[in-house]
Amino acid sequence: MIRRSATTSQGPIAMLYELYYWPTIQGRGEFVRLALEEAGADYVDVARRGKRGVPAMMKLLDSTRIEHPPFAPPFLKAGKLVIAQTANILFYLGERLGLAPRDEAGKLWVHQLQLTITDLVVLIHDTHHPITTYLYYEEQRPAARRRTADFWRYRVPKIMGYFEHVLATSGGPYLLGRRLCYVDLSLFQIVEGLRYAFPKRMKRFERKVPRIVALHDRVAERPRIAAYLASERRIAFSQWGIYRYFKELDH
């Protein structure tokens, strides 16, 4: 059973959160895990609870008794609420975990940034599966090479350049200035994943986004994140999920 229990600097978190996501990949669920870990939240990674974990997730996913059923993992159970979609989950958790502003404009701004991360995640995944997820990578190599070339020529500079600008104008080391928010954690994960999938390309590109690199390093050094990264709760990167390394795409 994978469970994390702790308290925040603002006191204990009474809510026990249940996170439902695939047990062997980081994927989209990792953005939620990072927020829960940074906040010291009490949560259970349900699908990683041994042999009964995935069946428990699928049972809830297929349940006809949920008023607002999720389409797919990740989803979060908080009391009687079942919340799906990564950005939506983080929007819910942000203020409650002290990882988002309390005012409406601030919450919407952070959510807007996370939705931009969501767009980037889709683009990253499509570098290796540009046609369909129902074909193996080997069956769509030419399209993957073309998609990856366009990704690095156009999309990475534009989107990462946008976040570099937000950091440059934030007035502090984080996207909101001096205060960490859940999008800082998500941007850390983007850098981690791109370093795994495209080590050569990232080594060259990182010179163009020094503030993002500094943010990544700052997040990695936060005590709870550092402890998480060194623990069994952090799933290793692999050739499954969003980030996949193919030598022919990294040059």
N, C-alpha and C positions, 0 to 999 in steps of 0.2 A: 504494500500500500504506500503510495507516494503522497505524503502530506506535509504541509509546511505550517507551523504554528509560531506566532510571535506577536509582538505589540509594536505600535508606532510610537514616535516621540510624543504624540498627542494623547497617548493612552491606549488601552486594549481595544482591539477590533472584535466586537461580539459576534459578528456574522461569520458563519462558516460557509464559504463559497465552494461550490462544486463545479469544477471545470471539466468539460467534456471535449476531448480531442483525441486524435489517433495517437497511440502510445509509443510509436517508434520513430516519429519524425517531429522536428521542430515546427515547421509549417507556419500557418497563420496563428495557431494556438500559442506560439512562443511570444508573440507580442503581448498577449494577456498574461502569460506566466511572468514575464519580466515586471509588469506592473504589480502583480500580486507579491512577487518576491521583494521588490524595492520597498513596498509598503509594510512588509512584515505581516501580511494578511494570513488568516487561518483558512487554508483551502485544501481541497482534496483533488488530485488529478485522477479522476474516476477511472478512465480507461486503462490506467497503469496499475490497477489493483489486482494483479494476477489474472487468472483465467476467467474470472467473472467480470472483469472490468469492461472489456469491449461489449459483451452481451448486455451489460447494464446500460451502456451508452446507446446501443442500438434499440433497446427496449424503449427508452425514453424518446429517442428520435422518431420511432414508429408509433408512439402512443397517440391514440385518438382522444385522450382525455385532457390534453394540453390545450388551453384556450388559444394561445398564440404559438403554434408549433414551429420549431426551427426547420430550415430547409436542409442544413448540413452542419457538421462541426466546423469551427468551434462554437459551442454555446455554453452559457453559464447559468447555473441554478443558484438563485439567491433568495432563500425563503421560498415563497410561492411563485416568484418570478422566474421565467425562463427567457433568457436574452440571447439572441443569436447575432452573427456578423461581428467581426473583430472590432471595427470602428465603433459600432453600436455598444458593444460590451464595454469598451474603454470609456465611452461617453458616460455610461452608467457608473462605472467604477471611479472615474477621475476625481470628482469632488469628494466622494465617500472615502477614498484612500489618500486624500491630500495631494493628488497629482494633477489637479486642474483648478483653475480659479473658481470662485463661488458666484461671481457676477455672470449674467447671461451672455454679455458680449465676449467675455473671456472664455467661457465654456464653448461658445460657438467657434471662436477663433482656433482653439486647440482641436476641436472636432474637425474643422476645415483642414487643418494641417494633417491630421490623421487620415482623412479621406484622400489627400494627395499621396500619402504613403501607400494607401490601398491601391491607387492607380499604378504606382511604381512597382508594387509586388506583382501585379498582373503582367506587367511588361517584362519583369525579370523571369517569371515562369515561362512566358511565351518565347523566350530565346531558345529554349531547348524543345518546346512543343508548340511550334507556331501554327500548325494546321489543326491538330486535334489531340486531346489526351488519350484517345482510343487507339492511337498508333504509337509504337515504340519510337524512341529518338532515332534509331538507325533507319527507320522508314521515312523520315522527313529531314534528313541531313542537309540537303541543298537549301531548303526553306529555312532551316535553323541557322545556317551560315549567313544567309541574307538578313534574316531578322536580327541576329546578333550584331552584324555590322551597322545596321540602322539604329539599333538600340544604343550602341556606344557613340555613334556619330551625332545623333540628334537628341535622344530622350535623356540619357544620363547627364550630359552637360546642362540641359535645360532644367530638369527637375532638381538635380543636386545643386545646380547653380542657384536655383530659387531658395533652397534651404540655407545655402551659404550666405545669401543676401539677408534672409531673416535673422540669422545669427549675427551678422555684421551690424544690423540696426536694432538689435534687441536691448542693448545697453548692459549686457552681462554675458556670462559664459554659457547660458542656456537659451533656448528658443524664446522663453518668456523673460529673459533677463537674468536675474539672480536666483530665480526659483525653478527647480526641476519640474517638468511635467511628463506625462506619459509618452508624448511624442518624442522627447529626447531619448527615451528608452527604445522606442521603435526605430529611430534613426541610427542608434547604436547597432541594432539588429540588422539593419540594411547594410551597414558597413561590414559587419561580421560575415554576412552571407555573400556579399559580392567579393570579399577577400577569398572566400572558399571557392566560389564558382569561377572567378576570373582573377587569379592572383597576379598574373602579369599585367593585365589591363589596369587593375586597381592600383598597382604600384606606380604606374605612370600617371594615372588620373588623380590620385590623391594630392599631388602637388598643386592642383587647381582648387582644392577645397580644404585649405588648412584648418578652417574653423570647424568643419564637420569632423575632421580627424581628431582635433583637440577635444571636441565634445565626446566622441567615441571613447577616447582614453580616459576622460574625466568620469564618464559613466562606469567604465570597467573598474575603476578604482573605488567606487562607492562600496562601503563595507558589505552591505547585503547583496549587492550584485556580484561582488568578487567572491563571496562565500557561495552564492548560487552557481556561478560558473565553474567552481571547483568541486561541486557536489554531484551526486548521482542523479539529482533532479534535472540537471542540464543534459538534454539529449544531444549526442554528437551529430554533426553534419554528415550527410550520406548522399548516395545517388538517388534518393527518393525525396519528394517534396518540392519546395520552391527552388532551392539552390542546388544545382548539380554541376559538377565539374566535367567538362569534355575538352580535352587538350586542343582539339582542332578549332574550338570556338574561342580559345584564349591565346591570343598572339599579339 
